[in-house]
Amino acid sequence: MSDNLSKKELFDLIYISLIGTKITIINSKNKNLIGLSGVLVKESSKLLYLDIKGQIKRILKSVVEIEIEKNGKTLKMDGRLLLFTLKSRIKKLKWRELFSVANFQ
C-alpha cells in the first residue's frame, strides 16, 4: 500500500494538493490502466484527471495503485488513500486531531 512512505511524506500526499504532479498507474483492477502516466490536472472525490499526451483520462481512485514523482523521489501508494476531495480529507484530519486531543471516558 504505502509502506515506503514516512509519516510526513504520507501526510504531504494525502493533505496537500497533488495538481501538477506526475502520476503513473502501477497496478489496477482494470489491467488497461497499468502503465498509464501523466500529469494530474484535476481531482474529484472519486476520480483523478490525468493529462496523458494532451488527452484527459478519468481514473477511479479506488481501483489503482499509483506512483508519484515528488521532490526527486518516487513514492508508491494505494489510490484509496486519496478518496474524497482535498477539502474533505483536511476536514476529516481536523476532526481526528480534535478527538485525539480530547480525553473521552
TIDRENKE-378806 format. One line per field, with one value per residue: z, x, y of N, C-alpha, C in turn. Coordinates in pm, 1 decimal, always signed. Last residue first. Layout:
BEGIN
n.c3: Z|...
n.c1: X|...
n.c2: Y|...
ca.c3: Z|...
ca.c1: X|...
ca.c2: Y|...
c.c3: Z|...
c.c1: X|...
c.c2: Y|...
END
This chain:
BEGIN
n.c3: +2829.7|+2610.8|+2579.3|+2276.6|+2084.5|+1910.1|+1824.0|+1675.5|+1478.6|+1343.9|+1247.3|+1069.3|+885.6|+768.7|+635.7|+448.9|+292.0|+185.2|+24.5|-158.6|-173.7|-172.7|-165.1|-133.0|-60.4|-291.8|-430.8|-247.2|-361.6|-382.9|-504.6|-584.7|-556.3|-637.0|-545.1|-669.3|-852.2|-756.0|-856.3|-734.0|-788.7|-826.1|-760.2|-649.8|-835.8|-1179.1|-1406.6|-1716.7|-1915.2|-2167.1|-2387.5|-2398.9|-2281.5|-2035.6|-1749.4|-1537.2|-1269.1|-1048.6|-852.6|-626.3|-583.5|-821.7|-963.2|-1238.6|-1345.7|-1318.5|-1605.5|-1654.3|-1764.7|-1752.6|-1634.5|-1632.5|-1752.2|-1828.2|-1594.5|-1330.0|-1088.1|-1108.1|-1072.9|-1145.7|-1310.5|-1222.5|-1228.9|-1153.2|-1042.0|-1079.1|-765.6|-509.2|-205.2|+93.8|+227.4|+113.3|+88.5|+347.7|+488.5|+370.9|+458.9|+737.6|+765.7|+464.7|+254.2|+178.8|+215.2|+112.6|+0.0
n.c1: -1395.9|-1202.7|-1007.1|-890.2|-703.9|-844.4|-1046.1|-891.2|-779.0|-1014.1|-1097.1|-883.9|-917.2|-1159.5|-1078.3|-899.6|-1075.0|-1232.2|-1039.5|-975.6|-1244.0|-1213.0|-915.1|-650.1|-627.1|-685.0|-448.7|-161.6|+165.8|+511.0|+728.9|+1038.3|+1176.5|+1193.3|+949.1|+772.7|+583.9|+402.2|+210.9|-78.9|-329.2|-687.7|-953.2|-1027.3|-1004.2|-1049.7|-960.9|-993.1|-767.3|-725.2|-450.5|-185.2|-53.5|-267.4|-360.0|-599.2|-789.9|-927.9|-1230.8|-1383.0|-1382.0|-1135.2|-881.7|-666.1|-425.8|-134.8|+19.0|+84.2|+65.6|-19.3|+39.8|-286.7|-533.4|-609.7|-683.3|-840.2|-722.6|-372.1|-55.6|+60.0|+28.8|+194.0|+199.1|+337.1|+138.4|-61.6|-207.3|-206.7|-236.6|-209.4|-280.9|-147.8|+120.7|+190.8|+151.5|+355.5|+576.6|+549.9|+583.5|+735.6|+662.9|+647.8|+388.6|+134.6|+83.2
n.c2: +962.3|+1145.7|+1394.1|+1540.5|+1471.4|+1314.3|+1485.2|+1670.6|+1506.5|+1430.5|+1680.0|+1734.2|+1523.4|+1592.6|+1827.0|+1714.5|+1565.5|+1771.6|+1902.9|+1701.6|+1459.7|+1099.5|+902.4|+851.1|+591.8|+455.4|+423.0|+345.8|+444.7|+528.1|+779.0|+895.3|+1222.4|+1484.1|+1588.8|+1316.3|+1105.8|+824.9|+559.1|+381.8|+155.2|+177.0|+195.4|+439.8|+641.4|+607.7|+854.5|+1002.0|+1179.7|+1408.0|+1434.2|+1511.2|+1288.2|+1291.7|+1423.1|+1278.0|+1309.6|+1076.9|+1052.3|+1095.3|+1371.6|+1489.3|+1683.8|+1760.1|+1692.8|+1512.5|+1387.0|+1032.5|+700.3|+358.4|+115.8|-4.1|+5.6|-245.7|-380.6|-273.9|-284.9|-203.9|-46.4|+189.0|+483.1|+778.6|+1130.9|+1441.2|+1717.9|+1897.3|+1850.4|+1767.5|+1946.0|+1760.2|+1528.9|+1307.9|+1383.5|+1466.8|+1224.1|+1072.0|+1219.2|+1184.9|+907.7|+775.4|+498.2|+236.8|+143.1|+169.0|-118.7
ca.c3: +2907.2|+2636.4|+2656.2|+2381.7|+2192.4|+1971.8|+1908.4|+1785.8|+1573.6|+1408.2|+1343.1|+1181.6|+964.1|+847.3|+741.5|+551.4|+363.5|+275.1|+130.8|-66.1|-221.1|-132.3|-183.9|-185.9|+39.5|-193.5|-465.6|-290.6|-265.6|-423.2|-393.0|-639.5|-502.4|-677.9|-484.0|-594.0|-850.5|-764.1|-827.0|-814.5|-705.6|-872.5|-828.0|-569.9|-730.3|-1047.0|-1343.0|-1581.9|-1879.7|-2025.4|-2362.9|-2444.3|-2420.0|-2097.5|-1885.4|-1582.5|-1409.2|-1081.8|-977.5|-665.6|-468.5|-759.6|-873.0|-1160.0|-1374.8|-1255.4|-1504.0|-1695.1|-1691.5|-1792.8|-1717.5|-1584.6|-1693.5|-1934.7|-1646.9|-1475.0|-1117.5|-1115.6|-1055.6|-1142.9|-1254.1|-1305.5|-1166.9|-1246.8|-1012.1|-1144.0|-900.4|-598.3|-344.1|+13.4|+271.0|+137.6|-27.3|+234.3|+520.5|+356.6|+315.5|+679.8|+806.7|+603.6|+285.7|+161.1|+312.9|+117.0|+0.0
ca.c1: -1400.1|-1338.0|-999.2|-992.6|-663.9|-725.7|-1082.7|-974.6|-691.2|-931.9|-1180.7|-909.0|-794.5|-1150.8|-1179.9|-848.8|-967.0|-1292.5|-1109.4|-873.5|-1173.1|-1274.0|-1060.1|-684.5|-587.4|-793.7|-534.8|-292.1|+55.9|+400.1|+653.2|+926.3|+1152.9|+1300.5|+1076.1|+764.1|+716.5|+403.8|+346.9|-9.2|-212.7|-549.8|-909.7|-1046.6|-903.5|-1108.4|-918.0|-1050.9|-822.5|-759.3|-585.0|-286.6|-26.4|-178.3|-330.2|-461.0|-792.5|-807.8|-1154.2|-1357.8|-1384.6|-1267.6|-914.2|-787.6|-475.5|-264.9|+19.2|+50.5|+140.8|-55.4|+142.3|-149.7|-481.2|-581.9|-547.6|-857.3|-819.1|-513.1|-140.6|+145.9|-52.6|+194.9|+146.2|+337.4|+231.7|+65.5|-226.2|-113.3|-277.6|-162.9|-340.6|-292.0|+47.1|+202.6|+72.0|+217.2|+551.7|+542.7|+456.8|+742.8|+646.5|+776.5|+488.0|+219.6|+0.0
ca.c2: +838.1|+1099.6|+1270.9|+1531.1|+1562.5|+1255.8|+1372.1|+1717.1|+1574.7|+1327.6|+1609.7|+1825.1|+1532.9|+1469.7|+1834.0|+1807.1|+1496.6|+1672.7|+1976.1|+1751.3|+1578.4|+1225.6|+915.7|+983.3|+691.6|+470.7|+534.8|+299.2|+442.1|+440.9|+724.6|+820.4|+1089.6|+1393.7|+1630.8|+1441.2|+1166.1|+970.3|+600.5|+481.8|+180.9|+188.0|+72.6|+318.3|+631.5|+585.1|+731.1|+993.9|+1048.4|+1395.6|+1382.0|+1604.9|+1328.8|+1194.3|+1469.5|+1282.6|+1350.5|+1153.5|+1044.1|+956.6|+1281.8|+1494.8|+1574.3|+1784.3|+1826.7|+1532.3|+1492.5|+1167.9|+800.8|+494.4|+177.4|-23.7|+129.0|-148.9|-403.0|-261.1|-390.1|-167.8|-163.7|+71.0|+374.8|+658.3|+1010.0|+1328.5|+1609.9|+1926.2|+1903.0|+1699.3|+1928.0|+1872.8|+1654.0|+1299.9|+1331.8|+1559.3|+1342.5|+1029.5|+1205.1|+1318.8|+969.9|+818.9|+639.5|+303.2|+104.6|+287.7|+0.0
c.c3: +2956.7|+2712.0|+2695.0|+2452.0|+2308.9|+2087.8|+1973.3|+1880.2|+1696.3|+1513.2|+1416.5|+1287.8|+1086.3|+935.5|+830.6|+666.3|+474.9|+355.8|+232.5|+52.3|-117.5|-185.2|-117.7|-209.5|-4.5|-83.8|-366.7|-316.9|-330.4|-316.6|-445.3|-524.6|-575.0|-625.3|-514.0|-526.9|-783.9|-759.8|-852.7|-765.3|-791.5|-757.6|-868.9|-634.1|-662.0|-943.8|-1205.2|-1524.5|-1737.2|-2004.1|-2212.6|-2428.5|-2477.2|-2244.9|-1941.1|-1725.3|-1452.9|-1230.6|-976.5|-784.7|-505.5|-645.9|-821.5|-1073.9|-1293.1|-1278.6|-1450.3|-1578.3|-1744.5|-1704.0|-1767.0|-1685.8|-1653.3|-1881.7|-1760.4|-1537.8|-1266.5|-1134.4|-1056.5|-1121.1|-1262.4|-1235.2|-1268.5|-1172.5|-1117.2|-1121.8|-957.3|-742.9|-428.0|-131.7|+199.4|+162.1|-7.0|+115.4|+402.9|+383.3|+289.9|+529.4|+743.9|+637.8|+434.1|+191.5|+294.6|+214.1|+0.0
c.c1: -1537.7|-1331.5|-1140.1|-980.8|-761.2|-675.9|-960.4|-1005.2|-770.3|-840.6|-1100.9|-994.0|-818.2|-1027.3|-1173.3|-948.2|-911.0|-1187.1|-1170.7|-938.7|-1069.7|-1190.9|-1110.3|-834.5|-624.9|-758.3|-647.7|-380.2|-71.3|+292.0|+535.8|+857.8|+1035.1|+1286.4|+1190.1|+897.6|+704.9|+548.3|+351.6|+132.7|-125.5|-449.4|-762.9|-991.7|-908.2|-998.1|-983.8|-1020.3|-873.4|-826.5|-607.6|-429.7|-139.2|-166.4|-224.3|-452.9|-647.2|-819.6|-1027.3|-1264.3|-1348.5|-1268.1|-1055.7|-811.4|-599.4|-310.4|-123.0|+55.2|+105.3|+17.6|+107.5|-50.0|-334.2|-519.6|-511.3|-718.2|-849.3|-597.9|-285.4|+67.9|+30.3|+112.2|+150.8|+297.2|+222.1|+171.3|-89.2|-126.5|-167.3|-197.5|-289.2|-354.1|-103.5|+120.3|+72.0|+123.7|+407.5|+512.8|+441.6|+608.0|+667.7|+770.0|+622.6|+334.4|+87.0
c.c2: +811.5|+967.7|+1228.4|+1394.9|+1551.6|+1342.0|+1306.0|+1600.6|+1618.9|+1391.4|+1502.6|+1756.0|+1619.8|+1471.0|+1711.1|+1818.7|+1584.2|+1598.7|+1879.2|+1821.7|+1620.1|+1342.5|+1043.3|+1000.4|+833.1|+570.0|+558.7|+421.5|+390.2|+444.8|+642.9|+749.3|+1025.7|+1252.2|+1534.0|+1469.1|+1302.5|+1017.9|+750.5|+506.2|+271.3|+198.3|+74.4|+191.6|+494.3|+565.8|+720.4|+856.1|+1055.1|+1259.9|+1369.8|+1557.4|+1414.7|+1229.2|+1374.6|+1333.1|+1368.8|+1186.7|+1127.1|+941.8|+1138.4|+1393.0|+1595.0|+1661.4|+1862.9|+1675.9|+1508.6|+1263.6|+938.4|+594.0|+316.7|+33.7|+118.3|-19.6|-307.2|-266.9|-391.7|-292.0|-119.0|-58.9|+246.6|+551.9|+896.7|+1201.9|+1499.8|+1818.7|+1941.7|+1747.3|+1864.2|+1844.7|+1778.2|+1437.3|+1337.4|+1512.1|+1439.9|+1146.7|+1163.8|+1311.7|+1108.1|+883.3|+666.2|+452.5|+174.8|+264.9|+124.1
END
